Amino acid sequence: MTEIKTYTLEEVVDILKVTRRTIYNYIKGGQLKAVKMGKYWRVPQKELERFIEEGTETK
């Protein structure tokens, strides 16, 4: 079974240098896909890479 690398929201905050509220807004707005595992949100590595490459612009 392949293990998928995921990041906690705190790790994403550190990587993107934005607030936790901003990350929640990106998730709520559909700009950043995240998965809720138990009571914690996780962002898959590939999704974070896509988000960084494409930027935060919405259509």
C-alpha positions as a Markdown table, in Angstrom:
| # | Residue | x | y | z |
|---|---|---|---|---|
| 1 | Met | 0.0 | 0.0 | 0.0 |
| 2 | Thr | 1.4 | 3.4 | -1.0 |
| 3 | Glu | 1.5 | 6.0 | 1.7 |
| 4 | Ile | 0.4 | 9.5 | 0.7 |
| 5 | Lys | 2.4 | 12.4 | 2.3 |
| 6 | Thr | 0.0 | 14.9 | 3.9 |
| 7 | Tyr | 0.6 | 18.1 | 5.8 |
| 8 | Thr | -1.1 | 19.4 | 8.9 |
| 9 | Leu | -2.6 | 22.9 | 8.7 |
| 10 | Glu | 0.2 | 24.2 | 11.0 |
| 11 | Glu | 2.7 | 22.9 | 8.5 |
| 12 | Val | 0.8 | 24.5 | 5.6 |
| 13 | Val | 0.7 | 27.8 | 7.6 |
| 14 | Asp | 4.5 | 27.7 | 8.0 |
| 15 | Ile | 5.1 | 26.8 | 4.3 |
| 16 | Leu | 2.8 | 29.4 | 2.8 |
| 17 | Lys | 3.5 | 32.1 | 5.5 |
| 18 | Val | -0.2 | 32.9 | 5.9 |
| 19 | Thr | -2.6 | 32.7 | 8.9 |
| 20 | Arg | -4.6 | 29.6 | 9.8 |
| 21 | Arg | -7.8 | 31.5 | 9.0 |
| 22 | Thr | -6.5 | 32.1 | 5.5 |
| 23 | Ile | -5.9 | 28.4 | 5.0 |
| 24 | Tyr | -9.5 | 27.7 | 6.3 |
| 25 | Asn | -10.8 | 30.3 | 3.8 |
| 26 | Tyr | -8.9 | 28.6 | 0.9 |
| 27 | Ile | -10.3 | 25.2 | 1.9 |
| 28 | Lys | -13.9 | 26.6 | 2.3 |
| 29 | Gly | -13.6 | 28.4 | -1.0 |
| 30 | Gly | -12.4 | 25.3 | -2.8 |
| 31 | Gln | -9.0 | 26.8 | -3.7 |
| 32 | Leu | -7.2 | 24.3 | -1.6 |
| 33 | Lys | -8.4 | 20.7 | -1.2 |
| 34 | Ala | -8.0 | 19.1 | 2.2 |
| 35 | Val | -9.2 | 16.0 | 3.9 |
| 36 | Lys | -10.6 | 15.8 | 7.4 |
| 37 | Met | -9.0 | 12.9 | 9.3 |
| 38 | Gly | -10.7 | 12.6 | 12.6 |
| 39 | Lys | -10.8 | 16.1 | 14.0 |
| 40 | Tyr | -7.8 | 17.3 | 12.0 |
| 41 | Trp | -7.5 | 18.7 | 8.5 |
| 42 | Arg | -4.7 | 17.3 | 6.3 |
| 43 | Val | -3.5 | 18.6 | 2.9 |
| 44 | Pro | -2.1 | 16.1 | 0.5 |
| 45 | Gln | 1.4 | 16.9 | -0.8 |
| 46 | Lys | 0.4 | 16.9 | -4.4 |
| 47 | Glu | -2.5 | 19.3 | -3.7 |
| 48 | Leu | -0.2 | 21.7 | -1.9 |
| 49 | Glu | 2.3 | 21.6 | -4.8 |
| 50 | Arg | -0.5 | 22.3 | -7.2 |
| 51 | Phe | -1.8 | 25.2 | -5.1 |
| 52 | Ile | 1.7 | 26.7 | -4.9 |
| 53 | Glu | 2.3 | 26.3 | -8.7 |
| 54 | Glu | -1.1 | 27.8 | -9.7 |
| 55 | Gly | -1.2 | 30.5 | -7.0 |
| 56 | Thr | -4.3 | 31.6 | -5.2 |
| 57 | Glu | -6.1 | 33.2 | -8.1 |
| 58 | Thr | -9.7 | 32.2 | -8.6 |
| 59 | Lys | -11.6 | 32.3 | -11.8 |
